[in-house]
């Protein structure tokens, strides 16, 4: 496994985690406003 592939895999995982966290935070804020 090349270093570039490993870095891309880590970046994709980080992006996925960030998207999930943003979605959860957004839903939490929406529920608080309602």
Steps between C-alpha positions, in 0.01 A plus 500: 500500500648830392531795737279709270221243519529492879481879521196507269329234711566698818376823337182330377435363849557842659267668248233237568530551878484880462187474282331278759592736785372803305172320423449403865581853620265650238214269602562580868483875430179455299337306784597771750348776284168322458 
